[in-house]
């Protein structure tokens, strides 16, 4: 008994130690007053990049932004000469998860509570909405650990457990019994502290309406990765946000039955003419109902066998098993210009561009699920690159990934742009993403609430861990 007691005590002490590194080991430096001088600023508003600027960070706030020649560094400030570098707002990731595919052909998704918060922050994601939770209590507790300074990570907005109907593909999801169950689920988890909900593929219209009505009574928004319900039906019900865009909209599927998820949708939408009356009416309807779309291009792209390039940083971050699982899936996938994945991806890019040009609000996120190729944080950056591939300018793509997410969260007055008076959530990039969007990956420094984090230290701490813990 005595041996067991001391063994348990040792385990408890070890576990406590795992949660007590705080943030100090991951800081680039400690200074409440910082002047970022001679830096290029892409402010997140969609305006053109401004050259040779100075950004003053003072006790967690952006105190000033202006031309270097007329914006002097305050006395006592730590001065950083960042010629050749760019400052953008902290990324506001709007389709994030703290879980990742388990591999082995089994639809289970282990929680990455250790590695993913660090990966997000190292990649410049300073704010993240978990768009659906499989372990909502874990997500809420991780949020509290981050906010109390006991672990590094982005500010989390936790979405409740998936609102799924009968036919869930993973046993980690609760299946709603009926509309009353949807109402009870929303009210219970709103009381527990979640700040949004996500409807899933097999939810019925009655269940979705009950969930939306209950959430809206609490001042909470509902998003959805839908299949059993078409986009225009969901808009009429009152949904606030739709995930993934056109690729999951089933309203164009021939023979679609009410409240039933058809077996496939990609072939229909890949061939859809976005200039057709049906497509134009759908987009206009979403805009009229103020339904936001979340872009998750990177998770779809990963299913193409020829792209994106396999990065060394990805292989460094994931566990050997996760790397094998992804690379094996990639090898089995058809790639090239005629691949179904690339055809569908191009159509989705076309849809997202048309949606924005029609007045819709587009936000973006990583969605680190699929075949594992879209990794937390890295895929947020890749999504910005893909938006540029779809026709957006680099500054527009950065706006989608920063200010637009802040606007949807109701936080644009606090975060989302590089503006004096706002919270100092900033990303320092080595290079010029306004000219070469791929340089969005070259994150040198991340400020969250004015605290400067070293991405290299964060990445080194999770080396070989993503996919495992």
Buried (B, 14 or more C-beta within 10 A) or exposed (E): EEEEEEEEEEEEEEEEEEEEEBBEEBBBEEBEBBBBBBBBBBBBBBEEBBBEBBBBBBEBBBBBBBEBEEBBBEEEBBBBEBEEBBBBBBBBBBBBBBBBBBBEEEEEBBBBBBBBBBBBBBBBBBBBBBBBBBBBEBBBBBBBBBEEEBBBBBBBBBBBBBBBBEBBEBEBBEBBEEBEBBBBBBBEBBEEBBBBBBBBBBBBBBBBBBBBBBBBEBEBBBBBBBBBBBBBBBBBBBBBBBBBBBBBBBBBBEEBEEBBBBEEBBEBBBEBEBEEEEBBEBBEBBBEBEBBBBBBBBBBBBBBBBBBEEEEBBBBBBBEEBBBBBBEBBEEBEBEEEBBBBBBBBBBBBBBBBBBEEEBBBBBBBBBBBBBBBBBBBBBBBBBBBBBBBBBBBBBBBBBBBBBBBBBBEBBEEBBBBBEEBBBBBBBBBBBBBEEBEBBBBBBBBBBBBBBBBBBBBBBBBEBBBBBB
